[in-house]
Amino acid sequence: MENKDRMLSVEELAEFLNVKPWTVRYKLVKDGMPHYRIGRNGQGHFRFLIGEVLPWLRSSDGTKLQA
């Protein structure tokens, strides 16, 4: 089981979910996946808390990962 406080990068989350990084950046974030922007003025890199992402995905009944 993943540590719920662990922050993942786009690439790490994509690998964990078995999707492409593009899907994380441009589809899931747009659909409302909980995320943080790390860097100056909120324009930095995306980071995701696995403890927030997994419940969000479960609440969608898997539809968020469908093409």
Secondary structure by P-SEA (a helix, b strand, c coil): cccccccccaaaaaaaaccccccccccccccccbbbbcccccccbbbbcaaaaaaaaaaaccccccc
